[in-house]
Amino acid sequence: MSWGQNRKTWLMMGTALCFGLTACSGGDTSESQADTRRTATNDAAPCPALDPVEFRWIAGGTLTKGDDAQLPEESGPARVKLAGFWLGTHEVTHSEFSEFIRATGYITVAERSPPPMADAAADMQQPGSAVFTIPVDGNPNWWRWVVGANWRQPSGPADNHQPDPREPVVQIAYDDALAYAKWRGMALPSEDQWEWAARSGGANPDAPPSKAANVYQGSFPFNDKGSDGFTGRAPVGCFPADKNGIYDLIGNVWEWTVDVADRADAASPAAERQNVIKGGSFLCASNYCARYRPAARQFQERSLGTDHIGFRLIDPTRPPPPQSPPTP
């Protein structure tokens, strides 16, 4: 199945993903763009200054992966020994990604003309991406294809909200994240590295404590109370760092990993290749998704970004810090 065919199938039939990717359609996009404005609530405290330390050392250890698996896509218990590594303290920001674009002229997947699709709606033949939308009377879909939605304008051109420079960059396909990482001379983390960082940092195995992460409070998808201070993406580093000094591993936006989805059809020539994403997002609520847990995972088509998926880096070339303990 080609990228275009997969995209059409995803948008027409929906995808059973935890973050609400159950339906999406073409058509009039002005309403969806207006509905997805990202705001801080009146309860939001000013974000502290961004941590000047870009990478922190995650000491190696043995991860018991899947020891609290709760959902079908989560694998059973497995012990994985991991060497230490340098992990980005925050998700790559809109400002940082802008520097990459200015330096290279790179064009993201969402900005490119999509491949031809037979019988597709006119807007599906134009560059754009998937945008979350609060369902309304006459259109129950949660996700819609919005022409012109991309990393510069995550909800599309009709939304006047401009991303904060410190917001995590979104509408990033897997190849976009890889291109940025290559430009920086770095890499994306593996699923095991990501989960080990979250667990060793003290992430709650079930749900983040109140106001400890940017997640959805209220009845999804209609009423995000924003009691954590935000009703959408938050600038990176607004919530407390974990024990390792890492910010926003849980919540805010999902994060790409290098791991290919280990599902029955993942390697099939007829299937769009998918990778594991981790961490949940501002759309994860207790009544739906609830994948703001270190063990939680989801599968995402490599060629499709959304307005709630970003990424962070590891630095695989930097030597361990002095007197770093050996991996137990």
Order of alpha helices (4+ residues) and beta strands (2+ residues): alpha-beta-alpha-beta-beta-beta-beta-alpha-beta-beta-alpha-alpha-beta-beta-beta-beta-beta
